[in-house]
Amino acid sequence: MAVQSSPTSRGARTASRSTQQKARPVPAGLIDQDLRRGLIAQAAYYRAERRGFAAGHEAEDWLAAESEVDAALMLGALPLST
């Protein structure tokens, strides 16, 4: 009796992984700090815009944006250069 290989054999899985280009996760401390600060500022601006720029939430917006950007960097979801 012959053994049939499945359509997703080991070689096929390896080949498909190598063709996918994924960004490598990078700790926030290892990227250019000016770039990181700019990404945080942009994210904080969009948070304030969604609130209608109501005063008194600047620090909250900045800290939330900082967490958002750092998480995205760790997942490799943001570019490392402009």
Buried (B, 14 or more C-beta within 10 A) or exposed (E): EEEEEEEEEEEEEEEEEEEEEEEEEBEBEEBEEEBBEEBBBEBBEEBBEEEEEEEEBEEEBBEBBBEBBBEBBEEEEBEBEE
